């Protein structure tokens, strides 16, 4: 993987980031509607592709359809296992316009598209879209996706896919200890499993620039007592987690090793406390 990480200061691209977030939520809606249900809500997530973000193939109307936000050509593409493809530019686009295009394509492919599927995306205002900023994000998220998959490969216990949750635009994966949380109904798939969450966010209301996080559920006694490596710190306002600023990786001559140390150290700490 390239050691050259791009700048992701949110001040430089927040309006474009918010546009990308809207687009991710739109194709995430499609995936949540047509992908067969999976545990832990993994059927609502997106995946990183070499060129952007993808729903992965969905069973729709007797064929597989894949929606891709191509962040190289800056187009939404809808590819069919039947061999056809449809596309629309992501530039000079409104949420409602994007939804109309998707709905028309899905209908032509034989899918039933409920009117309420895109009800939350009725804005007709053309959204800002900076192709250079999008390119920087694509490079960063591909790098992080590969790093998380490398980390995941070293874990013996059950883990989730490395995936993007559209509601927060965070790339994340879960590790499961294999134990149930005492006092929680084992059938409660959201809350029954003891776990840790490892993620990457472009910035939000709690932390205004890109960062990595590690959280534990339920947080065990002694969780925040670990001395964190490489510029990481504990965040405790509103939610509790180990934070590594993305800027620490940009400034590092060994970003892969820095991120791997952060992920492995926090995972080992949480696993030890959950035993």
Secondary structure, 3 states (H helix, E strand, C coil): CCCCCCCCCHHHCHHHHHHHHHHHHHHHHHHHHHCCCCHHHHHHCEEEECCEEECCCEEECCEEEEEEEECCCCEEEEEECCCCEEEEECCCCCHHHHHHHHHHHHHHCCCCCCHHHHCCCCCCCCCCCCHHHHHHHHHHHHHHHHHHHHHHHCCCCCECCCEEECCCCEEEEEEEEEEECCCCCCCCCCCCEEEEEEEEECCCCCCCCCEEEEEEECCCCCHHHCCCCCCCEEECCCCCEEEEEHHHHHHCCCHHHHHHHHHHHHHHHHHHHHC
